[in-house]
Amino acid sequence: MPAPREQTVARIEIELTRLARVLEAVRRHRNYPIEPAQYLHLCILNAEGPRTVASLAARLLLDASTVTRQIAAMEAAGLVARAPHPTDSRSHLVAPTALGLARAEEMRAGRRARVAELIADWPEADRADLARLLERLSLGLIGQIEHSLADSG
């Protein structure tokens, strides 16, 4: 019989696998106002201000070419606008448009309503624990990726 720690790790691994699968299924069956990747870009740009594609890519731990394609599609849809960088003539700053912010807020409101409904009957302490532990897990994963990128680059 595996040790309790191994059993817990195995349980977490399977639940993360299940969660990833369920979230992908939800994404396919929801009629979101924008793509999830676009939502994340808009949230960062709204919270942190205009950024270059390179800095947005670094912030998202993505390749710059991926973000360039995503931003081009968002610009074509009117969700973001590019402006010349004030101190670097080789680059542009990307900023959300009013339409982009409105679509992001529409998506945020819908997602938060669904989460609130999902955990409506949970005690507040459990909700707070879930938020804290998810943040800890996310930051840990980000740290691992950043460490891996630093080692390979």
Summary of the structure (lengths in Angstrom):
residues: 153
radius of gyration: 18.7
end to end distance: 41.1
largest distance: 63.1
contacts: 366
relative contact order: 0.09
helix: 72%
strand: 7%
